[in-house]
Amino acid sequence: MPPGVLWGRALCGPGGRGAAPIIYEAGGVRQLIIWHPSALVSLNPENGEVYWEEPWQVGGMNVVTPVRSGNYLLVSNFYNGSMMMRLSNDRPAATMMWKGSSRSEFPNETDGLHAVITPPQIIGDYVYGVGSYGELRGLDALTGERLWMSGEMTPQSRWGGAFIVQHEDRYFVNNDDGDLIIAQFTPEGYVELDRTKLIEATTSAGYGPRRRHDRLVNWCHPAYANRHIVQRNAQRILRASLAAEDY
C-alpha cells in the first residue's frame, strides 16, 4: 500500500468509470456510497469493508452522484434508467425497491428517468429529474412509475441537462441555454413561474471528428449566497441579485 493510503479496494474491471463517491449516514453508521458500471456499493469509509452491494450492469454513463432522501437512495443512468434502494434504519443494509427495464437513450423508448447530467430531486414520495434528451420527468418514488413528462424547461437534445436548487416550494433552475428559471415541480406536472436569460451558452457539446450532436451549452452549476447568484461560462463570470427590491 503506498504511503499515506489507509486502504484500497478494486470494485470494477479495467477502464471502469463511475459517479463521484459520496458519504451518507444511514443505519446508524457513515456509509461510503460507490456507484460503478457493475454495482451500487456501500463501504465502511474507515476500512473499506463492504456493508452491502446491489449488482447492476449499466455499461458506463453513470455520471450522476447517488441521491439520498430519508430512506430513499436513487441512482440514474443514461442508458439503463434509474434504480431505487430503501436504506435500513437500524443497520447498514439496503433492499432494491425498483429499477428501470428499458435499455435506450431515446425518450420514446425509455421508462422512468434516464439522467445523465442533472442529479434528480427526491421530494416526499416523488422524484423529479431531467432525462437523456432534456425532458423533465416526474416519477412515483415508491414504484418508479413515470407520472408526467415536459419539454418546456430545457432544450430537447442529447445530454440535455439543468442545474436545480430547491428553495422552499419552488426551484431555481439553470438550463443548457444559460436561462435562469423559477419553477415548481408537483405530482401533477411542471409549473414555470418566471424565466430570464442569465448568461450566454459558450461551450460545445459535440464530440468526435464530425462534432456529433454539436450545440452550445452552459454546463456549469451556479453558486447561491446572500440572495445573489454567481454564474459563469467559458468566457466570463457574473453575479446577479435575486432580491425583489433590486428590480
MARSE-995366 format. One line per field, with one value per residue: residue number from 1; residue in one letter; y, z, x of N, C-alpha, C in turn. Coordinates in steps of 0.05 Angstrom, whole numbers, padded with zeros to 5 digits. Atoms other than C-alpha are relative to their C-alpha. Layout:
# residues N
num = NUM  ...
residuo = a  ...
n_v = Y  ...
n_w = Z  ...
n_u = X  ...
ca_v = Y  ...
ca_w = Z  ...
ca_u = X  ...
c_v = Y  ...
c_w = Z  ...
c_u = X  ...
# end
This chain:
# residues 247
num = 1  2  3  4  5  6  7  8  9  10  11  12  13  14  15  16  17  18  19  20  21  22  23  24  25  26  27  28  29  30  31  32  33  34  35  36  37  38  39  40  41  42  43  44  45  46  47  48  49  50  51  52  53  54  55  56  57  58  59  60  61  62  63  64  65  66  67  68  69  70  71  72  73  74  75  76  77  78  79  80  81  82  83  84  85  86  87  88  89  90  91  92  93  94  95  96  97  98  99  100  101  102  103  104  105  106  107  108  109  110  111  112  113  114  115  116  117  118  119  120  121  122  123  124  125  126  127  128  129  130  131  132  133  134  135  136  137  138  139  140  141  142  143  144  145  146  147  148  149  150  151  152  153  154  155  156  157  158  159  160  161  162  163  164  165  166  167  168  169  170  171  172  173  174  175  176  177  178  179  180  181  182  183  184  185  186  187  188  189  190  191  192  193  194  195  196  197  198  199  200  201  202  203  204  205  206  207  208  209  210  211  212  213  214  215  216  217  218  219  220  221  222  223  224  225  226  227  228  229  230  231  232  233  234  235  236  237  238  239  240  241  242  243  244  245  246  247
residuo = m  p  p  g  v  l  w  g  r  a  l  c  g  p  g  g  r  g  a  a  p  i  i  y  e  a  g  g  v  r  q  l  i  i  w  h  p  s  a  l  v  s  l  n  p  e  n  g  e  v  y  w  e  e  p  w  q  v  g  g  m  n  v  v  t  p  v  r  s  g  n  y  l  l  v  s  n  f  y  n  g  s  m  m  m  r  l  s  n  d  r  p  a  a  t  m  m  w  k  g  s  s  r  s  e  f  p  n  e  t  d  g  l  h  a  v  i  t  p  p  q  i  i  g  d  y  v  y  g  v  g  s  y  g  e  l  r  g  l  d  a  l  t  g  e  r  l  w  m  s  g  e  m  t  p  q  s  r  w  g  g  a  f  i  v  q  h  e  d  r  y  f  v  n  n  d  d  g  d  l  i  i  a  q  f  t  p  e  g  y  v  e  l  d  r  t  k  l  i  e  a  t  t  s  a  g  y  g  p  r  r  r  h  d  r  l  v  n  w  c  h  p  a  y  a  n  r  h  i  v  q  r  n  a  q  r  i  l  r  a  s  l  a  a  e  d  y
n_v = -00024  -00024  -00016  -00018  00013  00016  00025  -00001  00022  00001  00002  00007  00007  -00022  -00019  -00006  -00027  -00002  -00026  -00008  00013  -00018  00013  -00005  00014  00016  00025  -00004  -00002  -00015  00018  -00011  00011  00001  00011  00004  00013  00028  00003  -00021  00012  -00016  00008  -00013  -00019  00003  00023  00011  00023  -00002  00003  00014  -00004  00007  00001  -00012  -00006  -00023  -00006  -00027  -00023  -00005  -00025  -00015  00010  00011  -00019  00012  -00015  00019  00028  00004  -00004  00002  -00005  -00002  00005  -00010  00022  00021  -00011  -00005  00021  -00011  00018  -00008  00004  00010  -00019  00010  00012  -00007  00018  -00013  00018  -00013  -00004  00003  -00011  -00002  00024  -00007  -00002  -00018  -00028  -00016  -00005  00016  00028  00002  -00002  -00014  -00023  00007  -00025  00001  -00023  -00013  00017  -00001  -00010  00017  -00017  00017  00025  -00005  -00005  -00018  00000  -00005  00024  00001  -00021  -00025  00001  00000  00022  00004  00028  00010  00011  00026  00020  -00007  -00006  -00027  -00014  -00020  -00008  -00026  -00010  -00029  -00013  -00001  00010  00029  00008  00021  -00009  -00024  -00002  -00024  00001  -00005  -00005  -00004  -00021  00001  00015  -00004  00008  -00016  00019  -00011  00020  00002  -00025  -00022  -00012  00005  00006  00006  00018  00019  00027  00012  00026  -00004  -00010  -00022  -00027  -00020  -00026  -00023  00008  -00022  00008  -00008  00000  00013  00027  -00003  00025  00019  00026  00021  00016  00014  -00016  -00014  -00015  00011  -00013  -00025  -00024  -00016  00005  -00011  00022  -00010  -00003  -00026  -00002  -00018  -00010  -00027  -00009  -00005  00023  -00003  00019  -00005  00016  00003  -00026  -00020  00007  -00022  00001  -00014  00000  00014  -00015  -00014  -00029  -00010  -00001
n_w = 00000  00000  -00025  -00003  00009  -00022  00011  00028  00008  00028  00001  00027  00018  00012  00016  -00012  -00010  -00016  -00011  -00023  -00025  -00019  -00026  -00014  -00026  00001  -00015  -00024  00007  00024  00022  00025  00022  00025  00022  00024  00022  -00006  -00025  -00020  -00023  -00025  -00014  -00024  00009  -00017  00006  00026  -00003  00015  -00015  00018  00029  00018  00027  00022  00023  00015  00024  00002  00000  -00026  -00007  -00022  -00027  -00013  -00014  -00024  -00015  -00019  00005  00029  00013  00029  00021  00027  00021  00026  00017  -00015  -00017  -00029  -00020  -00027  -00023  -00026  -00021  -00025  -00022  -00023  00006  00027  00019  00019  00018  00024  00003  00028  00019  00027  00017  00027  00007  00023  -00008  00014  -00018  00005  -00005  -00028  -00022  -00023  00003  00010  -00005  00007  -00012  -00022  -00023  -00005  -00026  -00014  -00017  -00010  00014  00028  00011  00023  00012  00029  00014  00018  00021  -00011  -00009  -00028  -00006  -00028  -00006  -00026  -00013  -00011  00021  00024  00022  00010  -00002  00021  00014  00012  00016  -00001  -00017  00012  00027  00004  00015  -00014  -00024  -00011  -00029  -00014  -00028  -00015  -00029  -00012  -00020  -00010  00016  00028  00009  00018  00020  00021  00021  00019  00016  -00017  -00012  -00028  -00001  -00026  00007  -00020  00009  -00016  00010  00023  00023  -00001  00001  00002  -00012  00012  00015  00012  00010  -00019  00011  00027  00003  00016  00001  00019  -00010  00019  -00003  00024  00022  00013  -00021  -00003  -00020  -00008  -00006  -00021  -00025  -00024  -00020  -00023  -00023  -00013  -00029  -00011  -00027  -00007  00020  00025  00015  00015  00022  00019  00024  00008  00006  -00021  -00024  -00008  -00025  00003  -00024  00001  -00018  00015  -00002  00019  00027
n_u = 00017  -00016  00000  00023  00025  00009  00011  00007  00017  00007  00029  00009  -00022  -00016  00015  00026  00005  00024  00007  -00016  00008  00012  00005  00026  00004  00025  -00002  -00016  -00029  -00007  -00003  -00012  00015  -00015  00016  -00017  00017  00009  00016  00002  -00013  -00003  -00024  -00008  -00021  -00024  -00017  00006  00017  00025  00025  00019  -00006  00022  -00011  00015  -00018  00012  -00017  -00010  00018  00013  -00014  00013  -00006  00023  00016  00013  00020  00012  -00008  -00003  -00026  00006  -00021  00013  -00020  00008  00011  00015  00021  -00005  00004  00005  -00006  00010  -00020  00010  -00002  -00014  -00026  -00009  00010  00019  00014  00008  00028  00007  -00020  00010  -00002  -00007  -00029  -00001  -00003  00020  00023  00024  -00007  -00009  00019  -00011  -00018  -00027  -00015  -00028  -00015  00015  00008  00029  00010  00020  00017  00021  00001  -00002  -00026  00000  -00027  -00003  -00007  -00022  00001  00010  00028  00005  00018  00008  00004  00009  -00024  00005  00003  -00015  00018  -00001  00026  00003  -00024  00002  -00023  -00001  -00020  -00027  00000  00003  -00023  -00015  -00014  00013  -00003  00007  -00010  00025  -00004  00026  00003  00027  00018  -00007  -00027  -00016  -00010  -00017  00001  -00022  -00001  -00008  00023  00007  00029  00012  00021  00009  00005  00021  00008  00018  -00015  -00020  00012  -00021  00009  -00015  -00024  -00015  -00027  -00020  -00027  -00001  -00011  -00025  -00015  00010  00008  -00005  -00024  -00009  -00010  00023  00013  00027  00018  -00013  00015  -00012  00013  -00012  00001  -00014  00018  -00004  -00001  00020  -00007  00009  00020  -00013  -00009  -00025  -00001  -00021  -00003  -00028  -00012  00003  00015  00017  00015  00025  00017  00026  00018  00021  -00002  -00021  00010
ca_v = 00000  00068  00114  00152  00105  00074  00022  00005  -00039  -00060  -00050  -00058  -00080  -00040  00023  00023  00091  00113  00171  00212  00176  00206  00192  00187  00170  00114  00053  00084  00089  00131  00096  00110  00101  00080  00071  00040  00006  -00062  -00047  00002  -00010  00015  00013  00029  00093  00075  00009  -00006  -00062  -00077  -00063  -00082  -00087  -00087  -00113  -00074  -00075  -00007  -00003  00067  00136  00132  00204  00230  00222  00177  00218  00204  00229  00195  00120  00130  00122  00135  00126  00142  00123  00150  00082  00038  00086  00091  00045  00060  00028  00030  00041  00004  00045  00001  -00027  -00014  -00051  -00036  -00070  -00054  -00025  -00020  -00007  00011  -00042  -00003  -00002  00060  00134  00157  00189  00150  00084  00096  00085  00123  00170  00164  00221  00238  00307  00330  00299  00281  00313  00268  00307  00267  00206  00236  00241  00298  00296  00311  00253  00235  00287  00343  00320  00336  00277  00265  00195  00158  00144  00082  00047  00083  00096  00158  00207  00261  00290  00361  00391  00463  00473  00459  00445  00376  00350  00293  00301  00354  00379  00431  00450  00450  00481  00477  00539  00530  00509  00527  00512  00555  00522  00539  00505  00489  00556  00597  00614  00623  00594  00596  00537  00488  00413  00378  00307  00337  00369  00427  00499  00554  00619  00662  00658  00705  00699  00700  00683  00660  00587  00583  00511  00460  00396  00358  00303  00265  00289  00308  00341  00297  00329  00395  00455  00510  00495  00524  00464  00500  00495  00565  00587  00619  00663  00723  00729  00730  00681  00673  00640  00632  00607  00594  00669  00707  00704  00746  00760  00779  00797  00754  00805  00831  00901  00907  00904
ca_w = 00000  -00018  00040  00067  00036  00091  00048  -00023  -00058  -00130  -00147  -00223  -00282  -00321  -00352  -00306  -00290  -00241  -00208  -00154  -00087  -00030  00044  00076  00148  00149  00191  00249  00211  00158  00091  00031  -00029  -00093  -00159  -00215  -00281  -00247  -00180  -00127  -00065  00007  00043  00112  00099  00156  00129  00061  00089  00044  00080  00022  -00054  -00108  -00175  -00237  -00304  -00336  -00385  -00368  -00369  -00296  -00284  -00232  -00159  -00119  -00087  -00017  00018  00082  00068  -00007  -00046  -00121  -00179  -00252  -00316  -00387  -00420  -00365  -00327  -00251  -00191  -00122  -00058  00011  00066  00131  00194  00244  00207  00145  00095  00035  -00008  -00080  -00089  -00165  -00226  -00298  -00351  -00414  -00449  -00493  -00492  -00536  -00497  -00532  -00517  -00443  -00379  -00314  -00314  -00354  -00324  -00348  -00320  -00273  -00203  -00191  -00135  -00085  -00053  -00007  -00046  -00114  -00159  -00208  -00258  -00328  -00376  -00431  -00482  -00435  -00418  -00348  -00315  -00251  -00220  -00163  -00115  -00088  -00155  -00207  -00249  -00293  -00277  -00328  -00376  -00400  -00454  -00432  -00383  -00423  -00496  -00521  -00544  -00528  -00459  -00441  -00370  -00319  -00250  -00199  -00129  -00085  -00046  -00004  -00050  -00115  -00154  -00184  -00249  -00295  -00362  -00421  -00456  -00396  -00374  -00300  -00287  -00225  -00226  -00185  -00193  -00169  -00174  -00227  -00271  -00285  -00270  -00295  -00255  -00288  -00335  -00357  -00398  -00347  -00387  -00457  -00474  -00499  -00492  -00548  -00531  -00593  -00598  -00650  -00716  -00742  -00676  -00667  -00631  -00631  -00598  -00550  -00477  -00408  -00364  -00301  -00233  -00203  -00132  -00089  -00028  00006  -00044  -00102  -00157  -00185  -00253  -00306  -00376  -00415  -00424  -00363  -00293  -00266  -00201  -00201  -00146  -00132  -00085  -00109  -00084  -00133  -00192
ca_u = 00000  00030  00050  -00010  -00062  -00104  -00140  -00156  -00208  -00217  -00290  -00294  -00252  -00200  -00228  -00288  -00317  -00369  -00403  -00369  -00369  -00409  -00418  -00487  -00504  -00556  -00570  -00531  -00464  -00429  -00434  -00389  -00433  -00398  -00434  -00393  -00415  -00425  -00458  -00481  -00438  -00437  -00370  -00345  -00304  -00256  -00231  -00264  -00308  -00369  -00434  -00479  -00477  -00531  -00504  -00527  -00491  -00502  -00443  -00420  -00452  -00470  -00449  -00498  -00478  -00526  -00582  -00610  -00673  -00695  -00693  -00692  -00626  -00631  -00583  -00598  -00562  -00564  -00579  -00609  -00653  -00659  -00655  -00684  -00658  -00690  -00639  -00648  -00660  -00624  -00564  -00521  -00564  -00609  -00661  -00678  -00747  -00748  -00704  -00716  -00727  -00711  -00643  -00642  -00626  -00684  -00742  -00796  -00760  -00746  -00784  -00777  -00717  -00652  -00610  -00540  -00520  -00575  -00579  -00652  -00693  -00730  -00786  -00830  -00852  -00837  -00776  -00763  -00706  -00681  -00676  -00627  -00651  -00671  -00741  -00764  -00798  -00838  -00838  -00872  -00814  -00847  -00857  -00814  -00876  -00870  -00926  -00912  -00861  -00848  -00803  -00811  -00754  -00691  -00673  -00692  -00625  -00577  -00544  -00595  -00588  -00604  -00577  -00634  -00633  -00695  -00717  -00779  -00836  -00800  -00737  -00683  -00662  -00603  -00613  -00568  -00584  -00560  -00630  -00648  -00717  -00761  -00809  -00849  -00849  -00911  -00940  -00987  -00933  -00885  -00905  -00859  -00864  -00810  -00750  -00694  -00630  -00574  -00512  -00492  -00481  -00409  -00386  -00392  -00429  -00408  -00357  -00317  -00287  -00357  -00377  -00438  -00497  -00460  -00492  -00472  -00488  -00475  -00458  -00437  -00471  -00482  -00469  -00523  -00508  -00539  -00597  -00548  -00529  -00458  -00453  -00400  -00389  -00325  -00314  -00338  -00367  -00424  -00461  -00535  -00583  -00644  -00675  -00742  -00727  -00669  -00716
c_v = 00025  00016  00019  -00012  -00019  -00027  00004  -00025  00002  -00006  -00008  -00004  00023  00018  00007  00028  00001  00028  00007  -00013  00021  -00015  00010  -00014  -00014  -00026  00002  00003  00019  -00021  00015  -00014  00002  -00012  -00002  -00016  -00028  -00002  00027  -00012  00020  -00011  00015  00019  -00002  -00021  -00013  -00025  00004  -00003  -00014  00007  -00009  -00001  00013  00008  00022  00009  00029  00021  00002  00023  00012  -00014  -00011  00021  -00014  00020  -00019  -00028  -00006  00005  -00006  00003  00000  00000  00008  -00022  -00017  00011  00002  -00026  00013  -00022  00012  -00006  -00009  00021  -00008  -00014  00008  -00021  00014  -00022  00016  00002  -00004  00010  -00001  -00025  00007  00003  00017  00028  00017  00003  -00018  -00030  -00005  00000  00016  00024  -00010  00026  -00004  00022  00009  -00019  00003  00012  -00020  00017  -00016  -00027  00003  00006  00018  00001  00005  -00024  00004  00021  00025  00000  -00001  -00020  00000  -00030  -00005  -00013  -00028  -00022  00005  00007  00030  00013  00020  00006  00027  00007  00030  00012  00004  -00012  -00030  -00010  -00020  00013  00026  -00001  00026  -00003  00012  00004  00006  00024  00001  -00017  00003  -00008  00021  -00019  00016  -00021  00003  00026  00023  00016  -00006  -00001  -00003  -00017  -00016  -00027  -00013  -00028  00002  00010  00024  00026  00020  00027  00023  -00011  00025  -00012  00011  00002  -00015  -00028  00001  -00026  -00020  -00027  -00023  -00016  -00014  00019  00016  00016  -00008  00014  00026  00022  00015  -00004  00016  -00021  00008  00005  00028  -00003  00020  00008  00028  00013  00009  -00027  00007  -00022  00007  -00016  -00002  00027  00020  -00011  00024  -00006  00016  -00003  -00015  00014  00015  00030  00012  00003  00017
c_w = 00000  00026  00001  -00008  00022  -00009  -00029  -00007  -00029  -00002  -00028  -00017  -00011  -00017  00012  00011  00015  00009  00023  00025  00019  00026  00011  00026  -00001  00015  00024  -00006  -00024  -00022  -00024  -00023  -00026  -00022  -00025  -00020  00006  00025  00015  00026  00023  00015  00027  -00007  00016  -00010  -00027  00002  -00016  00019  -00016  -00029  -00016  -00028  -00021  -00022  -00017  -00023  -00003  00000  00026  00013  00026  00027  00013  00018  00023  00012  00019  -00005  -00030  -00009  -00029  -00016  -00027  -00021  -00027  -00016  00015  00018  00029  00016  00027  00021  00025  00021  00026  00022  00022  -00005  -00028  -00021  -00018  -00016  -00025  -00001  -00029  -00017  -00028  -00016  -00028  -00004  -00025  00011  -00011  00017  -00005  00003  00029  00019  00023  -00007  -00008  00002  -00008  00013  00025  00023  00005  00028  00011  00020  00010  -00014  -00030  -00009  -00024  -00011  -00030  -00013  -00022  -00022  00010  00010  00030  00007  00030  00004  00028  00013  00010  -00022  -00024  -00024  -00008  00000  -00021  -00012  -00013  -00015  00002  00013  -00013  -00028  -00002  -00019  00016  00022  00011  00031  00011  00029  00018  00030  00011  00020  00008  -00019  -00030  -00005  -00017  -00019  -00020  -00022  -00020  -00016  00017  00012  00030  00001  00029  -00007  00024  -00014  00019  -00010  -00025  -00025  00007  -00002  -00001  00009  -00013  -00013  -00010  -00011  00019  -00012  -00026  00003  -00019  -00004  -00020  00013  -00018  00005  -00026  -00022  -00014  00020  00002  00022  00010  00005  00023  00026  00023  00022  00024  00023  00012  00030  00009  00028  00003  -00021  -00026  -00014  -00014  -00021  -00019  -00025  -00007  -00004  00023  00024  00008  00027  -00004  00025  -00005  00018  -00015  00001  -00018  -00028  -00001
c_u = 00018  -00001  -00024  -00027  -00009  -00012  -00006  -00017  -00006  -00030  -00010  00024  00015  -00018  -00027  -00002  -00026  -00005  00018  -00010  -00012  -00005  -00027  00000  -00027  00005  00019  00030  00003  00005  00012  -00013  00016  -00018  00018  -00016  -00010  -00017  -00001  00010  00001  00024  00002  00023  00026  00019  -00006  -00018  -00026  -00023  -00021  00007  -00025  00012  -00019  00019  -00012  00018  00009  -00022  -00016  00015  -00010  00006  -00026  -00014  -00015  -00020  -00014  00011  00004  00029  -00004  00025  -00014  00022  -00011  -00014  -00020  -00022  00008  -00004  -00004  00005  -00014  00021  -00013  00004  00020  00027  00008  -00008  -00020  -00013  -00009  -00031  -00009  00024  -00012  00004  00008  00030  00002  00006  -00022  -00025  -00024  00004  00008  -00023  00012  00017  00027  00017  00029  00016  -00014  -00006  -00030  -00006  -00020  -00014  -00023  00001  00000  00028  -00004  00028  -00001  00011  00021  00000  -00013  -00028  -00002  -00021  -00007  -00006  -00012  00025  -00004  00001  00018  -00018  00003  -00028  -00005  00027  -00005  00026  00004  00025  00027  -00001  -00001  00022  00016  00018  -00013  00001  -00010  00011  -00022  00007  -00028  00002  -00029  -00017  00006  00029  00012  00014  00018  00002  00023  00004  00011  -00023  -00001  -00030  -00009  -00025  -00009  -00003  -00020  -00007  -00017  00015  00018  -00015  00023  -00011  00014  00025  00014  00026  00020  00027  -00001  00011  00024  00016  -00012  -00006  00007  00025  00007  00008  -00023  -00016  -00030  -00016  00011  -00020  00014  -00017  00014  -00003  00017  -00020  00006  00004  -00021  00009  -00011  -00019  00013  00007  00026  00001  00022  -00005  00029  00014  -00001  -00015  -00016  -00013  -00026  -00016  -00026  -00020  -00020  00003  00021  -00011  -00026
# end
